[in-house]
Amino acid sequence: MPVNPAQAINLGVDMSSGLGLYATELDITKPTATQLDDGVVALTQTDGLYHLARTTKQTVSDAYQLTLPPLNDFLSAARGLFTTFFTPRWNAQWAQAGFITPSTAVPRRASSQLALTLRIATFLAAHPTYENSKSKVTAVQGHAVRMAAVTGRNNLATALIDLRGKATANETAFQALYDLEFSLLKTLEGTLAGDDPRWLAFGLKMPATKTTPGQPQNVRAMLGERGEVLVQCDPTPLAKRFRCRILIVGVQMTYQLAWSGKEPMGAIKSVQPGVTLQIIMQAVNGGNQGVASDPILFTVPLPGMTLAKALPAPPVAEHKPLMPSGNGNGNGIGHGAAARVS
């Protein structure tokens, strides 16, 4: 069964062809070849729009990043200029110029830089004697660099909203086609023998030649001595390799490959304290990738936390297990909104 849109589209084409050859002979009335064809067309369209939205989001993100250095340069120049007017240490004069916190440092966060730039530009507009055109510390320059960054940030927010909408539509189309294909699979399981070559006409392997490993069991995680997250599961029959995938809860909506190896254990490195990971594992045999494990949650403990607070949480409710793939390439892993690979 498919685990990403590309596989679902390919399988849909094959299954439609198989129905064209054997629907009458095998007395298969649902789903029809037309239903599969319509599902393939719908998913092809939504998948194209989704990837276009991803490209657009990346483009506007890159454009937004280009607006941040001029913002920082303006603030640094303004700070240097104000040092010649005020004492180097923060005081009320710095506050009237826009540095309202008891510090003359340029903030690192973009949102704080935008706010400070607005205050400085407003101050310079009201007190032009503090402006220096050579250093480009003017009210006009401050408003210009700020508006460029605000526009870039707003464009990025719009692109992210559009991307989420396109992703949801793509997931819906994928699930609709997946359900049709799964329904036909169940019909074929009740109709064809395991060694019947007609399985191949539907784009499926003959069940009698099973090489797909099972679902990994007893997935568990613990904190390593160097701060890494150690993940392992029980040995899985027919498995020759294991893949571990993670998503950061509350931050990511898609799983990412964390590690892959011959043994059912590995380490996830460079995870910040306080981050909660949702973890799954899959067993692989050549070109066959088995059903993903039930997910577990693991929170990397903050300094001072006891080990007991960092133990895995129970499996996530309402999780749909990932179905085995036919290629095992790891490019896509599931059919739920939380299982899309971006």
C-alpha positions in Angstrom: 0.0 0.0 0.0 1.2 3.5 -0.7 2.7 5.8 1.9 3.0 9.0 -0.1 1.1 10.7 -2.9 3.5 9.6 -5.6 3.1 5.9 -4.7 -0.7 6.3 -4.4 -0.9 7.8 -7.9 1.2 5.0 -9.4 -0.8 2.3 -7.6 -4.1 3.9 -8.6 -3.0 3.8 -12.3 -2.0 0.1 -11.9 -5.2 -0.8 -10.1 -7.3 0.9 -12.7 -5.5 -1.1 -15.4 -6.0 -4.3 -13.5 -9.8 -3.6 -13.2 -9.9 -3.0 -16.9 -8.6 -6.5 -17.4 -10.2 -8.5 -14.7 -13.2 -6.6 -13.1 -15.7 -8.6 -15.0 -13.9 -11.9 -14.7 -13.5 -11.5 -10.9 -16.9 -9.9 -10.5 -15.5 -6.7 -8.9 -18.0 -3.8 -8.9 -16.5 -1.5 -6.3 -14.4 0.5 -6.6 -14.6 1.0 -10.3 -11.8 2.0 -12.7 -13.4 5.4 -13.2 -13.4 6.1 -9.4 -9.7 5.2 -9.3 -9.0 7.4 -12.3 -10.8 10.3 -10.7 -8.9 9.9 -7.5 -5.6 9.8 -9.3 -6.5 13.1 -11.2 -7.6 14.8 -8.0 -4.5 13.8 -6.0 -2.2 14.8 -8.9 -3.8 18.2 -8.9 -3.6 18.8 -5.1 -0.1 17.4 -4.9 1.1 19.8 -7.6 -0.6 22.7 -5.8 1.0 21.6 -2.5 4.5 21.5 -3.9 3.9 24.9 -5.6 2.9 26.3 -2.2 6.1 24.9 -0.7 8.2 26.6 -3.4 6.4 29.9 -2.8 6.9 29.7 0.9 10.6 29.1 0.5 10.9 32.1 -1.9 9.1 34.5 0.4 11.1 33.2 3.3 14.4 33.8 1.5 13.1 37.4 0.7 12.2 38.0 4.3 15.6 36.9 5.5 17.2 39.5 3.2 15.4 42.3 5.0 16.8 41.4 8.4 20.5 42.5 7.9 19.6 46.1 6.9 17.4 46.2 10.0 20.2 45.1 12.2 22.6 47.5 10.5 20.3 50.5 11.1 20.0 49.6 14.8 23.8 49.1 15.2 24.5 52.5 13.5 21.8 54.2 15.6 23.3 52.8 18.8 26.8 54.0 17.8 25.5 57.4 17.0 23.5 57.8 20.2 26.7 56.8 22.1 28.2 60.1 20.9 25.2 62.0 22.3 24.5 60.1 25.5 26.8 58.3 27.9 27.8 54.8 26.9 25.8 53.4 29.8 22.0 53.2 29.6 20.0 56.1 31.1 16.8 58.1 30.6 18.2 59.7 27.4 18.6 56.2 25.8 15.0 55.5 26.8 13.6 58.6 25.0 15.6 57.5 21.9 13.8 54.1 21.9 15.9 51.9 24.1 13.2 51.5 26.7 14.7 48.5 28.4 17.6 49.1 30.7 20.1 48.2 28.0 21.8 49.7 25.0 22.2 46.4 23.3 20.6 45.7 19.9 18.1 42.8 20.5 18.5 39.6 18.6 14.8 38.7 17.9 13.4 40.1 14.7 10.2 41.2 16.5 12.1 43.2 19.1 14.3 44.7 16.4 11.1 45.8 14.5 9.7 47.5 17.6 13.0 49.2 18.5 13.4 50.5 14.9 9.9 52.0 15.0 10.7 53.8 18.3 14.0 55.1 17.0 12.5 56.3 13.7 9.7 58.1 15.6 12.2 59.7 17.9 14.4 60.9 15.0 11.4 62.3 13.2 10.6 64.4 16.3 14.2 65.3 16.9 16.0 65.6 13.5 19.1 67.1 15.2 20.0 63.6 16.2 19.9 62.3 12.6 23.1 61.5 10.6 22.6 61.0 6.9 26.2 59.8 6.4 25.6 56.9 8.8 22.1 56.5 7.4 20.5 57.0 10.8 17.5 59.0 9.8 13.8 58.7 10.3 13.2 58.0 6.7 15.8 55.2 6.6 14.4 53.6 9.8 10.9 53.5 8.5 12.1 52.1 5.2 14.1 49.2 6.6 11.3 48.4 9.0 8.6 48.4 6.4 10.6 46.1 4.2 11.0 43.7 7.0 7.3 43.9 8.0 6.2 43.3 4.4 8.5 40.3 4.2 7.2 38.9 7.5 3.6 39.4 6.4 4.2 37.7 3.0 5.8 34.8 4.8 2.8 34.4 7.2 0.4 34.5 4.2 2.5 31.8 2.4 2.5 29.6 5.5 -1.3 29.8 5.8 -1.6 28.9 2.1 0.8 26.0 2.5 -1.2 24.6 5.4 -4.4 24.8 3.4 -2.8 23.1 0.4 -1.3 20.4 2.6 -4.7 19.7 4.1 -6.3 19.4 0.7 -3.5 17.1 -0.4 -4.0 14.9 2.6 -7.7 14.7 1.9 -7.2 13.7 -1.7 -4.5 11.2 -0.7 -6.8 9.6 1.9 -9.7 9.4 -0.6 -7.5 7.5 -3.1 -5.9 5.4 -0.4 -9.3 4.3 0.8 -10.3 3.2 -2.7 -7.1 1.3 -3.1 -7.4 -0.3 0.3 -10.9 -1.4 -0.5 -9.8 -3.0 -3.7 -7.0 -4.7 -1.9 -9.4 -6.3 0.6 -11.6 -7.4 -2.3 -8.7 -9.0 -4.0 -7.6 -10.7 -0.7 -11.0 -12.5 -0.6 -10.9 -13.3 -4.3 -7.4 -14.2 -5.4 -5.1 -17.0 -4.0 -1.8 -15.9 -2.6 0.1 -17.2 -5.5 -2.3 -15.9 -8.3 -0.2 -14.0 -10.8 -3.2 -11.6 -11.4 -2.0 -9.7 -8.3 0.7 -8.3 -10.5 -1.8 -6.8 -12.9 -3.1 -4.6 -10.1 0.4 -3.3 -9.2 0.6 -5.6 -6.1 2.9 -8.3 -5.0 1.7 -11.8 -4.6 1.1 -12.4 -0.9 2.7 -15.8 -1.1 6.1 -14.2 -1.7 6.0 -12.2 1.5 9.2 -10.5 2.4 7.8 -7.4 4.2 8.9 -7.2 7.8 6.3 -6.8 10.6 5.5 -3.8 12.8 8.3 -3.0 15.3 7.1 -3.6 18.9 8.0 -2.2 22.3 9.6 1.0 21.0 11.2 2.9 23.9 13.4 5.9 24.4 15.8 7.1 27.1 18.3 9.9 27.6 21.9 9.1 26.9 25.0 10.2 28.9 25.8 12.9 26.4 22.3 14.3 26.1 21.3 12.3 23.1 18.0 10.4 22.9 18.5 6.7 22.6 15.7 4.8 20.8 15.3 1.1 20.3 12.7 -1.6 19.7 12.5 -5.4 19.8 14.0 -7.4 16.9 11.5 -7.6 14.1 11.1 -10.8 11.9 12.3 -10.4 8.3 13.9 -7.0 9.1 17.3 -6.2 7.6 17.3 -2.5 8.5 15.4 -0.2 10.9 14.4 3.5 10.4 13.6 5.9 13.2 11.5 9.0 12.4 10.6 11.9 14.6 8.5 15.1 14.6 8.8 17.9 17.2 5.4 18.2 18.9 3.9 21.6 18.5 6.5 22.7 15.9 6.4 20.2 13.1 3.5 18.5 11.3 5.6 16.0 9.4 8.0 13.2 10.3 11.7 13.4 9.5 14.2 10.6 9.3 16.3 10.6 12.5 18.5 7.6 11.9 18.7 4.3 9.9 20.8 1.2 10.7 21.0 -2.5 10.7 20.3 -2.8 14.5 17.0 -1.9 16.1 18.6 0.9 18.1 20.1 4.3 17.5 20.6 7.8 18.8 18.9 11.1 18.1 21.4 13.9 18.6 21.2 17.7 19.1 17.8 17.8 20.7 17.2 20.8 22.9 16.0 20.3 26.5 12.3 20.7 27.0 11.5 19.5 23.4 8.9 16.8 23.1 9.5 14.2 20.3 6.9 12.0 18.7 8.8 8.9 17.6 8.1 5.9 15.3 10.1 3.1 14.0 9.8 1.0 10.8 11.5 -2.3 9.8 12.9 -2.6 6.2 13.8 -5.6 4.1 15.3 -4.6 0.8 12.6 -2.7 -1.1 9.9 -3.5 1.4 9.1 -1.2 4.3 6.8 -2.6 7.0 4.0 -1.0 9.0 5.3 1.8 11.3 5.2 1.2 15.1 2.7 2.9 17.3 4.2 6.4 18.2 5.6 7.2 21.6 6.2 10.6 23.1 9.5 11.5 24.8 10.3 14.9 26.4 14.0 15.8 26.7 14.4 16.7 30.4 15.3 20.2 31.4 18.3 20.7 33.8 17.4 19.5 37.2 14.6 17.2 36.1 14.7 13.6 37.3 15.0 10.7 34.9 11.4 9.6 35.7 10.1 12.8 34.2 11.7 12.0 30.9 10.3 8.5 30.4 8.2 7.9 27.2 4.6 8.8 27.3 1.9 6.3 26.3 1.1 5.9 22.5 -0.7 8.8 20.9 -4.4 8.2 20.6 -6.2 8.1 17.2 -2.9 7.3 15.4 -3.3 5.5 12.1 -0.4 3.0 11.6 1.7 3.5 8.5 1.1 0.9 5.9 4.0 -1.1 4.4 5.5 0.4 1.3 6.6 -1.3 -1.9 9.9 0.5 -2.3 11.3 1.2 1.2 13.1 4.3 0.1 12.0 6.3 3.0 10.8 9.3 0.9 7.3 9.2 2.5 6.0 7.5 5.5 2.3 7.8 6.2 -1.2 8.8 5.3 -2.2 11.1 8.1 -1.6 14.8 8.5 1.0 14.1 11.1 2.7 11.6 8.9 3.5 13.7 5.8 7.1 14.2 4.9 7.8 17.6 3.6 
